[in-house]
Amino acid sequence: MKIKHLLQVASTIAVAVFIMVASANATTITFNTNAAGTVFFGDGLSKNSSSGAAATLVFTPDANIAVGVPSNINYGNFTLTCAACTTQAGGAGAVFNAFTFDLILTDVTDGATGEFVGTSTGGTIYSDLSPINISWAPLQLGPDGINALSGNFNGTDFTISNMTAIVAPNSGAVPGETTVQGFVNVPVPEPSTVSLIGSALVGLGMLRRKRFFRQ
């Protein structure tokens, strides 16, 4: 009877394992980057050129976005504009001093927040050239309390590209617009491994049932 009971339990666990994998693969996470702390350090969401032609670098954060995981995601867009800039050959450019940008990510689903800090040495931009690169640290928020400012990411982790290269004012699908790219993931057991375990447990249960009816 003990063996029979054990195998019945094994069959139940196997079914639960299959359901768990299916649920994990269908997980949806909601996040945003529009918290008040998302700013150019000391300058809000818009940074002006320090010398040369008048130019701006503006960040547009993302409001609540729901995505399936794992998934490539965007954290918002930088837009570089300079109406008076000419090409590099023309010689009329705009200079941006070194700056820091704080990007606050809110994991709405898990109730956690974290911060990606971007640093740049700035540079001189022209209508056809931008040397501005933003390097990010840390590169990952979560899972659990890793790099959390508040709350807990539980099993979710968000990563960001190690560098965002700001395109020139006249470059890109949308002129001057650069997307900050990342990835969200909820680690789960490898489906193939879990399926093998589940199949074995189901098989044991069916074998026991077959023997029971023969007796």
Secondary structure, 3 states (H helix, E strand, C coil): CHHHHHHHHHHHHHHHHHHHHHHHHCCEEEEECCCCCCEECCCECEEECCEECCCEEEEEECCCEEEECCEEEEEEEEEEECCCCCCCCCCCCEEECCEEEEEEEEECCCCEEEEEEEEECCEEEECCECCCEEEEECCEECCCCCCEEECCCCCCEEEECCEEECCCCCCCCCCCEEEEEEEEECCCCCHHHHHHHHHHHHHHHHHHHHHHHHC
